Structure formats: structure tokens, C-alpha cells
């Protein structure tokens, strides 16, 4: 029950900050992704190493149900498949904006 309430609160925070999602900094998100995410994900063209069993950021961006807001929420919610990074809402929004910028 506590986990469910936490998810609802995070969703409300992300939804209420939609104006800040519009102001997200994809350049900063790129820097964060290269520093924190590139050991597992392919985060940029030309990257030569990543884990084979995780999606590239470009493939995440191409998903039909992709939305920066949903991704930012996902990044803020602890989940077992990824290490726990202490991301702020702004940082999660910036990473999500960067991934969104990879959409064709």
C-alpha cells in the first residue's frame, strides 16, 4: 500500500510540474546520461560499449508509448532492474528530455 501511495505522489509531482518538463534541458540530460547511464545503455551515437540486455536510449525514444513525463516518473521510482541513482526531479526531466530528443 505504501509503495502504491508513493507512486501516486510521484505521478502527481511529475504531472504538476509539466511546465518544468517543457523547460527540461536535454543538453544537461545528455551529460548526465553519459556519466551515469552509459555503462549499461547506449546513450549516444558512436558509443562502443554497453550491456547487451538493456535497450539503447534511441530504442526507448522510438517506443510508440514514449513520453518524457512518463519516463521521468519511471526514473524517479526505484525499480530492481536499474541501480538506484539519487536523481532530482529536474535531472530526471533532463534525461527524459534528452531521450526524447533522440526520436526520429
Phi and psi in degrees as GROMACS dihedral restraints (atoms count N, CA, C in turn):
[ dihedral_restraints ]
;  ai    aj    ak    al  type     phi  dphi    fc
    3     4     5     6     1   -61.0    20    10
    4     5     6     7     1   -42.1    20    10
    6     7     8     9     1   -62.4    20    10
    7     8     9    10     1   -40.3    20    10
    9    10    11    12     1   -63.0    20    10
   10    11    12    13     1   -44.0    20    10
   12    13    14    15     1   -65.5    20    10
   13    14    15    16     1   -37.8    20    10
   15    16    17    18     1   -63.0    20    10
   16    17    18    19     1   -42.5    20    10
   18    19    20    21     1   -63.1    20    10
   19    20    21    22     1   -40.9    20    10
   21    22    23    24     1   -63.6    20    10
   22    23    24    25     1   -44.0    20    10
   24    25    26    27     1   -62.2    20    10
   25    26    27    28     1   -43.7    20    10
   27    28    29    30     1   -62.4    20    10
   28    29    30    31     1   -41.9    20    10
   30    31    32    33     1   -61.8    20    10
   31    32    33    34     1   -42.1    20    10
   33    34    35    36     1   -64.8    20    10
   34    35    36    37     1   -38.7    20    10
   36    37    38    39     1   -64.2    20    10
   37    38    39    40     1   -45.9    20    10
   39    40    41    42     1   -65.1    20    10
   40    41    42    43     1   -43.8    20    10
   42    43    44    45     1   -65.0    20    10
   43    44    45    46     1   -38.2    20    10
   45    46    47    48     1   -74.5    20    10
   46    47    48    49     1   -16.7    20    10
   48    49    50    51     1  -103.5    20    10
   49    50    51    52     1    31.6    20    10
   51    52    53    54     1   -61.3    20    10
   52    53    54    55     1   -30.4    20    10
   54    55    56    57     1   -67.5    20    10
   55    56    57    58     1   -33.8    20    10
   57    58    59    60     1   -73.1    20    10
   58    59    60    61     1   -27.1    20    10
   60    61    62    63     1   -64.9    20    10
   61    62    63    64     1   -34.2    20    10
   63    64    65    66     1   -68.5    20    10
   64    65    66    67     1   -26.2    20    10
   66    67    68    69     1   -96.1    20    10
   67    68    69    70     1    11.0    20    10
   69    70    71    72     1   -61.5    20    10
   70    71    72    73     1   148.4    20    10
   72    73    74    75     1  -104.7    20    10
   73    74    75    76     1    99.0    20    10
   75    76    77    78     1   -63.1    20    10
   76    77    78    79     1   -32.9    20    10
   78    79    80    81     1   -63.7    20    10
   79    80    81    82     1   -44.0    20    10
   81    82    83    84     1   -65.2    20    10
   82    83    84    85     1   -39.0    20    10
   84    85    86    87     1   -60.7    20    10
   85    86    87    88     1   -38.3    20    10
   87    88    89    90     1   -62.4    20    10
   88    89    90    91     1   -44.8    20    10
   90    91    92    93     1   -61.0    20    10
   91    92    93    94     1   -45.6    20    10
   93    94    95    96     1   -62.5    20    10
   94    95    96    97     1   -42.9    20    10
   96    97    98    99     1   -62.8    20    10
   97    98    99   100     1   -42.4    20    10
   99   100   101   102     1   -65.6    20    10
  100   101   102   103     1   -33.4    20    10
  102   103   104   105     1   -80.1    20    10
  103   104   105   106     1   -44.2    20    10
  105   106   107   108     1  -104.6    20    10
  106   107   108   109     1   -25.5    20    10
  108   109   110   111     1  -107.7    20    10
  109   110   111   112     1   -19.9    20    10
  111   112   113   114     1   -69.9    20    10
  112   113   114   115     1   -14.3    20    10
  114   115   116   117     1   -71.0    20    10
  115   116   117   118     1   -21.9    20    10
  117   118   119   120     1  -115.4    20    10
  118   119   120   121     1   -42.0    20    10
  120   121   122   123     1  -102.5    20    10
  121   122   123   124     1   148.7    20    10
  123   124   125   126     1   -78.6    20    10
  124   125   126   127     1   114.9    20    10
  126   127   128   129     1  -104.9    20    10
  127   128   129   130     1   -14.5    20    10
  129   130   131   132     1  -152.5    20    10
  130   131   132   133     1   156.4    20    10
  132   133   134   135     1   -58.8    20    10
  133   134   135   136     1   141.7    20    10
  135   136   137   138     1    89.1    20    10
  136   137   138   139     1    -8.4    20    10
  138   139   140   141     1   -70.2    20    10
  139   140   141   142     1   132.0    20    10
  141   142   143   144     1  -101.4    20    10
  142   143   144   145     1   -18.2    20    10
  144   145   146   147     1  -130.7    20    10
  145   146   147   148     1   142.7    20    10
  147   148   149   150     1  -170.2    20    10
  148   149   150   151     1   169.2    20    10
  150   151   152   153     1   -72.1    20    10
  151   152   153   154     1   140.9    20    10
  153   154   155   156     1   -72.6    20    10
  154   155   156   157     1   -24.5    20    10
  156   157   158   159     1   -99.9    20    10
  157   158   159   160     1    16.1    20    10
  159   160   161   162     1  -121.8    20    10
  160   161   162   163     1   148.3    20    10
  162   163   164   165     1   -73.4    20    10
  163   164   165   166     1   148.0    20    10
  165   166   167   168     1   -72.3    20    10
  166   167   168   169     1   158.8    20    10
  168   169   170   171     1   -64.0    20    10
  169   170   171   172     1   -34.3    20    10
  171   172   173   174     1   -63.9    20    10
  172   173   174   175     1   -39.0    20    10
  174   175   176   177     1   -70.3    20    10
  175   176   177   178     1   -33.8    20    10
  177   178   179   180     1   -63.2    20    10
  178   179   180   181     1   -43.7    20    10
  180   181   182   183     1   -64.5    20    10
  181   182   183   184     1   -30.0    20    10
  183   184   185   186     1   -81.5    20    10
  184   185   186   187     1    -8.7    20    10
  186   187   188   189     1   -60.8    20    10
  187   188   189   190     1   137.6    20    10
  189   190   191   192     1   -61.2    20    10
  190   191   192   193     1   -28.5    20    10
  192   193   194   195     1   -96.6    20    10
  193   194   195   196     1    14.1    20    10
  195   196   197   198     1   -64.9    20    10
  196   197   198   199     1   135.7    20    10
  198   199   200   201     1  -148.6    20    10
  199   200   201   202     1   137.8    20    10
  201   202   203   204     1   -57.7    20    10
  202   203   204   205     1   -37.9    20    10
  204   205   206   207     1   -64.9    20    10
  205   206   207   208     1   -44.5    20    10
  207   208   209   210     1   -64.6    20    10
  208   209   210   211     1   -40.5    20    10
  210   211   212   213     1   -67.1    20    10
  211   212   213   214     1   -41.7    20    10
  213   214   215   216     1   -60.1    20    10
  214   215   216   217     1   -42.1    20    10
  216   217   218   219     1   -60.6    20    10
  217   218   219   220     1   -44.8    20    10
  219   220   221   222     1   -59.0    20    10
  220   221   222   223     1   -42.4    20    10
  222   223   224   225     1   -67.4    20    10
  223   224   225   226     1   -29.1    20    10
  225   226   227   228     1   -82.1    20    10
  226   227   228   229     1   -21.0    20    10
  228   229   230   231     1   -91.6    20    10
  229   230   231   232     1   119.6    20    10
  231   232   233   234     1   -59.8    20    10
  232   233   234   235     1   137.8    20    10
  234   235   236   237     1  -145.9    20    10
  235   236   237   238     1   149.9    20    10
  237   238   239   240     1   -69.8    20    10
  238   239   240   241     1   -22.7    20    10
  240   241   242   243     1   -75.2    20    10
  241   242   243   244     1   -20.4    20    10
  243   244   245   246     1  -121.1    20    10
  244   245   246   247     1   152.5    20    10
  246   247   248   249     1   -65.1    20    10
  247   248   249   250     1   154.8    20    10
  249   250   251   252     1   -84.0    20    10
  250   251   252   253     1   110.3    20    10
  252   253   254   255     1  -103.1    20    10
  253   254   255   256     1   138.2    20    10
  255   256   257   258     1   -80.0    20    10
  256   257   258   259     1    70.0    20    10
  258   259   260   261     1   -81.5    20    10
  259   260   261   262     1   138.2    20    10
  261   262   263   264     1   -81.1    20    10
  262   263   264   265     1   167.9    20    10
  264   265   266   267     1   -59.4    20    10
  265   266   267   268     1   -39.7    20    10
  267   268   269   270     1   -64.0    20    10
  268   269   270   271     1   -45.3    20    10
  270   271   272   273     1   -63.9    20    10
  271   272   273   274     1   -42.8    20    10
  273   274   275   276     1   -61.6    20    10
  274   275   276   277     1   -41.9    20    10
  276   277   278   279     1   -64.3    20    10
  277   278   279   280     1   -37.5    20    10
  279   280   281   282     1   -67.5    20    10
  280   281   282   283     1   -43.3    20    10
  282   283   284   285     1   -63.3    20    10
  283   284   285   286     1   -43.7    20    10
  285   286   287   288     1   -62.5    20    10
  286   287   288   289     1   -38.6    20    10
  288   289   290   291     1   -65.5    20    10
  289   290   291   292     1   -40.2    20    10
  291   292   293   294     1   -62.0    20    10
  292   293   294   295     1   -47.8    20    10
  294   295   296   297     1   -60.8    20    10
  295   296   297   298     1   -41.6    20    10
  297   298   299   300     1   -60.7    20    10
  298   299   300   301     1   -31.8    20    10
  300   301   302   303     1   -69.9    20    10
  301   302   303   304     1   -12.0    20    10
  303   304   305   306     1   -87.4    20    10
  304   305   306   307     1    -4.3    20    10
  306   307   308   309     1   -64.0    20    10
  307   308   309   310     1   137.9    20    10
